[in-house]
Amino acid sequence: MTLSISRQNIYLLVLSVVLLVFVLLFAFFALIPEGKNYRMERLEMKKYEANEAQYHQWHDEVLEELQTLQSHNKHIIAAYDNIFDAERFVKMNSMYFESLQLQKITTKEDKEGFSVYEVNATSKIDSPSSFYAFLEGINKSDWIINVNFPIRFEREGSVIRSTFTLNIYTNLHEK
């Protein structure tokens, strides 16, 4: 009994064995080690995704808070962009005083992007309550104004003369 295997079948069998050996070698030396690296990199990527989600949530919270603050403080934000006009200030606040005079003292040193004007104000009022109404009106004015102490009150007949210093803050970028 002789086995008769054709030459083509032997070539096919040898080629199949060579390919099988190549596939096994490729799997053991290339795919399996890279699979371990893939798992490690996948775990690391999940950590980055978790951090990214946390930062995205924090970004959304901060953005929401920023938008809330901007909507609540529109008037104050707009006040920083307004340039101080002394005549308009006197006209707006003349209802609180019998007379109001402003005298620019100096332009103080610029602080953190803002120009600071120092103004000496002298006024005549009939009662301290009108001066307090003036202070409340400053909070709603078109400028950021700081009233410096001391505020001097002197009696002149039936009126009270008040002398005080104002710091007016203006955004430097708008100039």
Disulfide bonds with the S-S distance in Angstrom:
none
